[in-house]
Amino acid sequence: MLSELIWYFRQKDRKLWFFLNFSFIGFGVLDILARLPKLGHYLINNSTGKIYLVVTIIALCYLPWLTSVLFKYKKNKKS
């Protein structure tokens, strides 16, 4: 079911596919924080921890975009 949904979004709407990637990454980070309560409490209770958390989520969200840009650059450079 999930693989069919992902295939549909990849074929039909590229912008929505990026949004789904970002939301899955955000859910993954929140899941890790829920499974590691000491780390989660440390990050949420400290003001610098909140900054680290937001920066980590933003960096993970841009990772798929950055890799796609790098692969396109390498492909164009070979041609």
Secondary structure, DSSP 8 states (H G I E B T S, - for coil): -HHHHHHHHHHH-HHHHHHHHHHHHHHHHHHHHHH-HHHHHHHHHSHHHHHHHHHHHHHHHHHHHHHHHHHHHHHHHH-
